């Protein structure tokens, strides 16, 4: 991975169902990923056995469920999902963006 991330040099990876992502940077122990959602796109409720995650709302808004607690988060807000904690998100606006930070890196994203 390069030391610098220039947005214009990295195309979005289309994940389908109104979700796309760009890997911003990573090391063995850390990874940051931009994830862009169309309105109504769903990040299904799931958990990670190996990864802690912090998700920062860069743009737009989401209805977020963390371990059964539901909140609406807007730009500037964030949530934390430790290992094995269920979490998911519903995009409330077109072009809503999360910056997902994982520890350790998500090898399957590379």
Secondary structure, 3 states (H helix, E strand, C coil): CCCCCCHHHCCCEEEECCEEEEEEEECCCCEEEEEEECCCCEEEEECCCCCEEEEEEEECEEEEEECCEEEEEECCCEEEECCCCCEEEEECCCCEEEEEEEECCCHHHC
